[in-house]
Amino acid sequence: MCKFLLTALLLSLINHETGLAMAWDDQDFFRYCPPSKCSKHGPEIRFPFRLKASNASCGKLCMELACSGEDTILVHPLLGPCKVTAIYYSRFLIKLIPLAALSPCPLQNIISKTIPIQIAYEELSPQDLCDIYLYPEEYVTVVYCSRELTPSIDAAGPISCLSNATHLLYLLPSFLPMTDLPLSCEVVSDGRVRLPYPSDKDRSATLNTSVERILKYKEMTLMWEEPWECRDCEEKGGRCAFSSQRNQTFCMPRGSRIKVIAATSSVAILIVLLLIVATALYLSLKTNYNKEIHLKVEMFLKTYGTSKPTRYTFSEVKKIARRFKVKVGQGGFGSVYKGELPNGVPVAVKVLENSTGEGEVFINEVATIGLIHHANIVRLVGFCSEGTRRALLYEFMPNESLEKYIFSRDSHVFQDLLVPQKMLDIALGIARGMEYLHQGCNQRILHFDIKPHNILLDYNFTPKISDFGLAKLCTRDQSIVTLTAARGTMGYIAPELYSRNFGGVSYKSDVYSFGMLVLEMVSGRRNSDPGIESQNEVYLPEWIYEKVITGQDSVLTRELEEEEKVKMRQLAIVALWCIQWNPKNRPSMTNVVNMLTGRLQNLQMPPKPFVSSQTNHVQ
């Protein structure tokens, strides 16, 4: 009877709301398009911006925002994904920080989006026009010079990530006469190259400051265009809104939202009733959800077979983990404790947190590594699934994770342990484990979270791949996999997981993560930090590439023997091949193993991994 009443009440509320939605007028705008935030301290999101999940009429074309954790993300038409730090609606200013992990050389993307000069604006699509007029920009000309330009020429450059010893790339204002250029320079842009132009109140921004902020991933203040009515409205304290009936903007005076809600008594009643219904439904759905997850896990375990690792009760797990007193780590899906099996064998006990998708994480771990036996993959020795309480028991790794040694604040720990030969052994061990996942199992296993934190070290510092919570199974002949969202850790995620413009998602995405991990090993530095301010800090792959190309093989702080330099150079070259933007240019893990065990003389120098290349393919 209770369920019947709840259903009837919910249907009546839906019908009532549908009637109101059909009558959406100017006064209802903030009911259907309320301001929102991605986090407590994040910028307010309202017209002309809107969240991706909201009604299309709540914001303007190309001004769609998304939430990534507590960050507010805008995909800028030229800069790509950017973190929004502030929005000033009365001044039509937005502060952005480009995300370094996706665009190590953002000017490459900007130049590739050149609009041919002969194309008239009326021939462009609405999306293209939106891209052009959304934010301030200026047109620049791209030139390559064989020698550096004199300071008397108003140019930005040379751009390090797009230049080499013989070709120096400069950006020049489009109004600058090309006759002022020396004969050593050649114009290469056949069209309008649009550069985002920071909007400073005192208009002190120059072409050089624009390029510097873009290249160093500094915070940029840009302006968007609005009609005069919106400007006047926001300056007087009102809020600019949009009429879906009249297809034009209008002004909502301060406090009008409160008046609308107060004047519509049915809204208050609906809110109270909806809260009652929502609470009842939430409790019911939560119970059903837990039951469904439990049944799903049990059905999986039933069909999993009898050769699975040992299953323990939760009380047994508590005894093994010594009542969870010794915590040794914290992962993305739960806490890890040191324990001991009844036969005295030490184990690591990962207790999965009670969160959405827990069933999938548990199944992923058990299904992928439950039957795997490989020297470079951590072994699952047992598990527990009892109601909503789940745990995974692994062989204990006394030397913890590789991350501890790469980024140790004690330089002696890094230099004494990770000597070139040990680095090569560890990289080779990881590569062999990944090769087994990609080629040695009945089904191909894509890990999607290869990083130093997930590489554990045993008593002999043999590396073992762990944490398969994000893994995906596919057939061995399946070249491209489909994902609903990017998965992994920022800095190690391959470009194609952000945008399909870089290619399809495949086992080559793991290869990219491996390459970033190796670059961190040989340098002792993290691969990306969008917040760096020092001009001496540059994008890690670029820094290592320049070291290798100029013969500066030692990226450590101590002297190396000649044989050690060869090993360092070999590791760096293999890693640079692995992080090529185009997945087709990256080697398979089988080839990576061969490259690491082969001779340095047989390795070709890869193209710059932060500039797309159509040549020098390695399959």
C-alpha positions in Angstrom: 0.0 0.0 0.0 2.9 2.3 0.9 4.6 1.7 -2.5 1.3 2.3 -4.3 0.8 5.7 -2.5 4.4 6.7 -3.2 4.0 5.8 -6.9 0.7 7.7 -7.2 2.2 10.7 -5.5 5.3 10.7 -7.7 3.2 10.4 -10.9 1.1 13.4 -9.8 4.1 15.4 -9.1 5.7 14.5 -12.4 2.5 15.5 -14.2 2.4 18.8 -12.3 6.0 19.6 -13.1 5.4 18.7 -16.8 2.6 21.2 -16.9 4.9 23.9 -15.5 7.7 23.0 -17.8 5.4 23.5 -20.8 4.7 27.0 -19.5 8.3 28.0 -19.0 8.4 31.8 -19.3 10.8 34.5 -18.3 9.9 34.4 -14.6 10.6 30.7 -14.4 14.2 30.9 -15.8 16.0 30.4 -12.5 13.7 27.6 -11.6 14.8 25.6 -14.6 18.3 27.0 -14.8 19.4 27.6 -11.2 23.0 28.7 -10.5 25.3 25.9 -9.5 28.9 25.1 -8.4 31.2 22.1 -8.9 32.5 22.6 -5.3 31.9 24.9 -2.3 34.6 27.3 -3.2 34.3 26.9 -7.0 33.0 29.7 -9.4 29.2 30.1 -9.7 27.9 28.7 -13.0 25.0 30.5 -14.5 23.9 32.1 -17.8 25.7 32.5 -20.3 27.5 29.4 -19.0 25.8 26.1 -18.2 26.7 22.7 -17.0 26.7 19.9 -19.5 23.8 18.1 -17.9 21.5 21.2 -17.9 18.9 22.3 -20.5 20.5 23.7 -23.7 18.6 26.9 -23.2 20.3 27.6 -19.9 23.5 28.7 -21.6 25.1 29.8 -24.9 26.7 27.6 -27.5 30.4 26.8 -26.7 30.0 28.0 -23.1 29.4 24.6 -21.6 31.2 23.7 -18.4 31.8 20.3 -16.7 32.8 19.2 -13.3 35.8 17.0 -12.8 36.0 16.2 -9.1 35.9 19.7 -7.4 37.4 21.4 -10.5 35.3 23.4 -13.0 36.4 22.5 -16.6 35.9 24.5 -19.8 37.0 23.1 -23.2 38.4 26.2 -24.8 38.2 26.1 -28.6 41.9 26.8 -29.0 43.5 26.0 -25.6 41.7 22.7 -25.0 40.6 21.6 -21.5 41.1 24.4 -19.0 40.5 24.7 -15.2 38.2 27.6 -14.5 39.4 29.5 -11.3 36.9 32.4 -11.4 34.1 34.0 -13.4 33.3 37.7 -13.1 29.8 38.1 -14.7 29.6 41.9 -14.2 32.9 42.4 -16.1 32.5 39.4 -18.5 35.9 38.0 -17.5 36.8 34.3 -16.9 40.1 33.1 -15.4 41.5 29.9 -16.9 44.5 27.6 -16.4 45.2 25.3 -19.4 45.7 21.7 -18.3 49.3 20.8 -19.1 48.8 17.0 -19.2 46.8 17.1 -22.4 48.6 19.8 -24.3 52.4 19.8 -23.7 52.8 22.2 -26.6 49.4 24.0 -26.9 50.6 26.3 -29.7 50.8 23.2 -31.9 47.0 22.7 -31.5 46.4 26.4 -32.0 48.4 26.6 -35.2 46.7 23.5 -36.6 43.3 25.3 -36.3 44.2 28.0 -38.8 41.3 29.4 -40.8 42.2 29.7 -44.5 42.2 33.4 -45.6 39.9 32.7 -48.6 37.1 31.4 -46.4 34.4 34.0 -45.8 32.9 34.1 -42.3 29.4 33.5 -43.7 30.7 30.1 -44.9 31.6 29.0 -41.4 29.4 26.8 -39.3 27.7 28.1 -36.1 30.3 26.2 -34.1 33.2 27.8 -35.9 31.7 31.3 -35.5 31.2 30.6 -31.8 34.8 29.6 -31.6 35.9 32.8 -33.3 33.8 35.3 -31.3 33.6 33.6 -27.9 36.9 35.0 -26.5 39.2 37.9 -27.5 42.0 36.9 -29.8 44.4 38.4 -32.3 45.6 37.1 -35.6 49.3 36.2 -35.9 51.6 35.0 -38.6 53.8 31.9 -38.2 57.4 32.2 -39.6 60.4 29.9 -39.5 63.8 31.4 -39.4 67.3 29.8 -39.6 68.7 32.3 -37.1 67.3 34.4 -34.2 65.5 37.6 -34.9 66.8 40.9 -33.6 64.9 42.5 -30.6 63.9 45.4 -32.9 61.3 43.1 -34.6 58.1 42.8 -32.6 57.9 39.0 -32.5 57.3 36.3 -29.9 59.7 33.4 -29.9 61.6 31.4 -30.7 58.9 28.9 -29.5 61.1 26.1 -27.9 58.6 23.2 -28.3 58.2 23.9 -32.0 61.8 24.8 -32.8 65.1 23.0 -33.3 68.7 24.1 -34.0 68.0 25.0 -37.7 64.3 26.0 -37.7 63.3 28.7 -35.2 59.5 29.3 -35.0 58.3 32.9 -34.3 54.8 34.4 -34.1 54.4 37.9 -35.5 51.4 40.3 -35.4 49.5 40.0 -38.7 49.7 43.7 -39.3 53.5 43.6 -39.3 54.9 44.0 -42.9 56.6 40.8 -44.0 59.1 42.9 -45.8 60.6 43.8 -42.4 61.7 40.2 -42.0 65.3 39.1 -42.9 65.9 36.7 -45.8 66.6 33.9 -43.4 62.8 33.8 -42.5 60.0 32.1 -44.3 56.2 32.5 -43.7 54.5 29.1 -43.2 50.9 30.0 -42.1 48.6 30.1 -45.0 45.6 31.6 -43.2 44.5 33.3 -40.0 46.2 31.8 -36.9 44.1 32.9 -33.9 45.8 33.4 -30.6 43.9 33.8 -27.3 44.6 37.3 -26.0 44.6 37.9 -22.2 42.2 40.6 -21.3 44.0 42.9 -18.8 42.2 45.9 -17.3 45.1 48.2 -18.1 45.5 46.6 -21.6 49.1 45.9 -20.8 49.0 42.5 -22.5 51.3 42.0 -25.4 51.9 39.2 -27.9 54.8 38.1 -25.9 52.8 37.9 -22.6 50.0 36.0 -24.4 52.5 33.4 -25.7 54.3 33.1 -22.4 51.1 32.5 -20.4 49.9 29.8 -22.9 53.3 28.0 -22.9 53.8 28.0 -19.2 50.2 27.1 -18.4 49.7 30.2 -16.3 46.4 31.6 -15.3 44.9 33.7 -18.1 42.1 36.2 -17.8 39.9 36.2 -21.0 36.8 38.1 -21.9 33.6 36.9 -23.5 31.2 38.9 -25.7 27.7 39.9 -24.5 25.1 42.3 -25.9 24.7 45.7 -24.4 21.5 44.7 -22.6 23.4 42.0 -20.6 26.3 44.4 -19.8 23.9 47.1 -18.5 21.9 44.4 -16.5 24.9 42.9 -14.7 26.5 46.3 -14.0 23.3 47.3 -12.2 23.3 44.2 -10.0 20.8 42.2 -12.1 21.3 38.8 -13.7 21.3 38.3 -17.4 19.0 35.4 -18.5 17.5 33.9 -21.6 14.0 33.7 -22.9 13.4 30.4 -24.6 10.0 31.7 -25.9 11.4 35.0 -27.4 14.9 33.5 -28.2 16.7 36.5 -26.7 18.4 37.7 -23.5 16.6 39.7 -20.8 17.4 41.1 -17.4 16.3 39.5 -14.1 16.4 42.2 -11.4 18.0 41.4 -8.1 15.8 39.3 -5.8 13.4 38.4 -8.6 14.1 34.7 -8.1 12.9 34.8 -4.5 9.7 36.7 -5.5 8.9 34.1 -8.1 9.2 31.2 -5.6 7.2 33.1 -2.9 4.5 34.0 -5.4 4.1 30.4 -6.5 2.7 28.6 -3.5 2.6 25.3 -5.3 6.3 25.3 -5.6 6.9 25.2 -1.9 4.4 22.4 -1.5 6.0 20.5 -4.3 9.4 20.8 -2.7 8.2 19.4 0.7 6.4 16.5 -1.0 9.4 15.8 -3.3 11.7 15.7 -0.2 9.4 13.1 1.4 9.2 11.0 -1.7 12.9 11.3 -2.4 13.8 10.2 1.1 11.6 7.2 0.9 12.8 6.3 -2.6 16.5 6.8 -1.6 16.1 4.3 1.3 14.3 1.8 -0.9 16.8 2.2 -3.8 19.8 2.0 -1.5 18.6 -1.3 -0.1 17.8 -2.7 -3.5 21.2 -1.4 -4.9 23.1 -3.2 -2.2 21.1 -6.4 -2.8 21.8 -6.1 -6.6 25.5 -5.6 -6.1 25.7 -8.5 -3.7 23.8 -10.8 -6.1 26.0 -9.6 -9.0 29.2 -10.4 -7.0 27.9 -13.7 -5.9 26.9 -14.7 -9.4 30.3 -13.7 -10.7 32.0 -15.8 -8.0 29.8 -18.8 -8.7 30.7 -18.7 -12.4 34.3 -17.9 -11.6 35.3 -21.5 -11.0 36.9 -23.6 -8.2 40.5 -22.6 -9.0 40.0 -19.1 -7.6 42.1 -17.8 -4.6 40.9 -18.7 -1.1 37.7 -17.0 0.1 37.6 -15.7 3.7 34.9 -14.5 6.0 35.1 -10.9 7.2 35.9 -12.1 10.8 38.8 -14.1 9.4 40.0 -11.0 7.5 39.9 -9.0 10.7 42.0 -11.6 12.4 44.5 -11.8 9.5 44.8 -8.0 9.4 45.2 -7.9 13.2 42.0 -5.8 13.5 43.3 -3.3 11.0 45.9 -1.8 13.3 48.9 -1.5 10.9 47.9 0.7 7.9 50.5 0.6 5.2 48.8 2.5 2.4 45.8 4.3 0.9 44.6 3.6 -2.7 41.9 5.0 -4.8 39.4 2.3 -3.8 40.3 1.6 -0.2 42.8 1.3 2.7 45.7 -1.2 2.8 46.7 -3.0 6.0 49.6 -5.4 6.8 48.4 -8.8 7.9 49.5 -12.4 8.2 47.9 -15.7 7.1 47.5 -18.6 9.6 50.6 -20.3 8.0 52.7 -17.2 8.8 52.8 -15.8 5.2 52.7 -11.9 5.3 49.9 -10.4 3.2 48.6 -6.9 2.3 44.8 -6.6 3.0 43.0 -4.0 0.9 39.6 -3.2 2.4 37.3 -1.7 -0.3 35.5 1.4 0.7 31.7 1.5 0.6 31.2 3.5 -2.6 29.3 3.5 -5.8 30.8 1.0 -8.3 32.4 -1.1 -5.5 31.1 -4.3 -7.0 32.7 -3.4 -10.3 36.1 -2.7 -8.7 36.0 -6.0 -6.7 35.1 -8.0 -9.8 37.7 -6.2 -11.9 40.4 -7.1 -9.4 39.4 -10.8 -9.0 38.6 -11.4 -12.7 41.9 -9.9 -13.9 44.6 -11.1 -11.5 42.8 -13.9 -9.7 44.2 -16.6 -12.0 47.3 -14.7 -13.2 50.7 -16.0 -12.2 53.6 -13.8 -13.5 56.8 -12.7 -11.8 56.0 -9.0 -12.5 52.3 -9.0 -11.4 51.2 -8.9 -7.8 49.5 -12.2 -6.7 46.0 -12.3 -5.3 46.0 -14.9 -2.5 42.5 -14.4 -1.1 39.4 -12.3 -1.0 36.3 -11.6 1.1 32.8 -10.8 0.0 30.3 -10.6 2.8 27.3 -8.4 2.2 28.7 -4.9 1.5 32.0 -5.7 3.1 34.7 -6.7 0.6 38.5 -7.2 0.9 41.3 -8.4 -1.3 44.4 -10.1 0.1 47.7 -9.8 -1.8 51.2 -11.0 -1.3 53.0 -8.5 0.9 55.6 -6.2 -0.8 58.0 -5.1 1.9 59.7 -2.4 -0.1 56.4 -0.6 -0.8 55.9 1.3 -4.1 58.3 2.6 -6.7 56.9 6.1 -6.1 58.6 6.1 -2.6 62.0 5.9 -4.3 61.5 8.0 -7.4 60.3 11.1 -5.5 62.1 10.6 -2.2 63.1 13.9 -0.6 66.3 12.1 0.4 68.4 12.3 -2.7 70.7 9.5 -1.5 67.8 7.1 -1.5 67.1 7.8 -5.1 70.7 7.9 -6.3 71.9 4.8 -4.3 68.9 2.5 -5.1 67.9 3.6 -8.6 71.2 3.3 -10.3 71.0 3.0 -14.1 71.2 -0.8 -14.1 68.5 -1.1 -11.4 66.4 1.3 -13.3 66.7 -0.8 -16.5 65.9 -4.0 -14.6 62.8 -2.4 -13.0 61.6 -0.9 -16.3 62.2 -4.2 -18.1 60.2 -6.1 -15.3 57.3 -3.7 -15.7 57.4 -4.0 -19.5 57.3 -7.8 -19.3 54.4 -7.7 -16.9 52.5 -5.4 -19.2 53.4 -7.5 -22.2 51.9 -10.5 -20.4 48.7 -8.5 -19.7 48.4 -7.4 -23.4 49.5 -10.6 -25.1 50.0 -13.6 -22.7 46.5 -14.0 -21.3 43.4 -15.6 -22.8 41.9 -12.2 -22.8 43.8 -8.9 -23.2 43.9 -6.9 -20.0 44.2 -3.1 -20.2 45.3 -1.7 -16.9 44.5 2.0 -17.4 46.4 3.1 -14.3 50.1 2.4 -14.8 52.0 4.8 -12.5 54.8 4.5 -9.9 52.3 4.3 -7.0 50.9 1.1 -8.5 54.3 -0.6 -9.0 55.2 -2.6 -5.9 58.7 -3.9 -5.0 59.4 -7.2 -3.4 62.3 -8.2 -1.2 64.7 -8.2 -4.2 63.2 -4.9 -5.6 61.5 -6.9 -8.4 58.7 -4.8 -9.7 55.1 -6.1 -9.6 52.1 -4.4 -11.2 49.2 -3.9 -8.8 45.8 -2.2 -8.5 43.5 -3.5 -11.3 40.4 -1.6 -10.2 40.2 0.4 -13.5 41.2 -2.5 -15.7 39.2 -3.6 -18.7 39.1 -7.0 -20.4 38.8 -7.4 -24.1 39.6 -9.9 -26.8 43.2 -10.2 -27.9 42.3 -9.2 -31.5 40.2 -6.2 -30.4 42.2 -3.1 -31.5 39.9 -0.3 -30.2 37.9 -0.3 -26.9 35.0 1.9 -26.0 35.0 3.8 -22.7 32.3 6.1 -21.4 34.8 8.4 -19.6 38.5 8.9 -19.2 40.0 6.7 -16.6 43.4 6.8 -14.8 45.6 9.4 -13.1 46.3 12.9 -14.4 49.7 13.1 -16.0 49.8 9.4 -17.0 46.5 9.4 -19.1 47.1 9.1 -22.8 45.8 12.0 -25.0 43.2 9.7 -26.8 41.5 9.1 -23.5 40.7 12.8 -23.3 39.8 13.4 -27.0 39.2 10.9 -29.8 40.9 13.4 -32.2 44.2 11.8 -31.1 43.1 8.3 -32.0 41.2 5.3 -30.6 41.7 3.9 -27.1 43.6 0.7 -27.1 46.5 -1.2 -25.3 48.7 1.6 -26.7 47.1 3.8 -24.0 48.9 1.7 -21.3 52.2 2.1 -23.3 51.9 5.9 -23.0 51.5 5.6 -19.2 54.6 3.3 -19.1 56.6 5.9 -21.0 55.7 8.7 -18.5 56.6 6.4 -15.6 60.1 5.7 -17.1 60.7 9.4 -17.7 60.0 10.0 -14.1 62.4 7.2 -13.1 65.3 8.6 -15.1 64.8 12.2 -13.9 63.4 11.8 -10.4 60.8 14.5 -11.3 57.0 14.3 -11.7 55.9 14.5 -15.3 53.6 17.5 -15.0 52.7 20.3 -12.6 50.4 23.0 -14.2 51.0 25.3 -11.2 54.7 25.7 -11.6 55.9 29.3 -11.7 59.7 29.0 -12.1 60.8 29.7 -15.7 63.5 27.1 -15.2 60.8 24.4 -14.9 59.7 23.0 -18.2 57.5 20.1 -19.4 59.4 16.9 -18.4 59.3 15.1 -21.8 60.6 18.3 -23.5 63.4 18.7 -20.9 64.5 15.1 -21.3 64.2 15.3 -25.1 66.6 18.3 -25.2 69.0 16.5 -22.9 69.1 13.4 -25.1 69.2 15.3 -28.5 72.1 17.5 -27.2 74.0 14.5 -25.7 73.5 15.5 -22.1 72.7 11.9 -21.0 73.0 12.4 -17.3 69.7 13.8 -15.8 70.8 12.8 -12.3 72.7 15.0 -9.9 75.9 12.9 -9.9 78.5 11.7 -12.4 77.9 8.5 -14.4 80.2 6.0 -15.9 80.1 5.7 -19.7 78.3 2.4 -19.5 75.7 3.9 -17.1 75.2 6.9 -19.5 74.3 4.4 -22.3 71.7 2.7 -20.1 70.2 6.1 -19.2 70.0 7.2 -22.8 68.5 3.9 -23.8 65.7 4.3 -21.1 65.0 7.8 -22.2 64.7 7.0 -25.9 62.4 4.1 -25.3 60.2 6.2 -23.0 60.1 9.0 -25.6 58.8 6.5 -28.2 56.2 5.3 -25.8 54.7 8.8 -25.2 54.1 9.8 -28.9 50.8 11.6 -29.2 49.7 9.4 -32.1 49.0 5.9 -30.7 50.2 4.3 -34.0 53.6 5.7 -33.4 54.0 4.0 -30.0 55.6 0.6 -29.9 53.8 -2.5 -28.5 55.0 -3.8 -25.1 56.7 -6.7 -26.9 58.7 -4.2 -28.9 59.5 -2.2 -25.8 61.0 -5.3 -24.2 63.1 -5.9 -27.3 64.2 -2.2 -27.2 65.2 -2.4 -23.6 67.1 -5.7 -24.0 68.7 -4.7 -27.3 71.6 -2.4 -28.1 71.5 1.3 -28.0 73.0 1.6 -31.5 69.8 -0.1 -32.9 67.5 2.6 -31.4 66.4 5.5 -33.6 65.8 8.9 -32.0 62.0 9.4 -32.0 60.4 12.7 -33.1 59.4 15.2 -30.5 56.6 13.4 -28.6 54.9 16.7 -27.9 54.4 17.6 -31.6 52.3 15.2 -33.7 54.3 13.5 -36.5 53.2 11.4 -39.4 56.7 9.8 -39.9 59.0 7.4 -38.1 56.2 5.0 -37.2 57.1 2.2 -34.8 54.6 -0.7 -34.6 
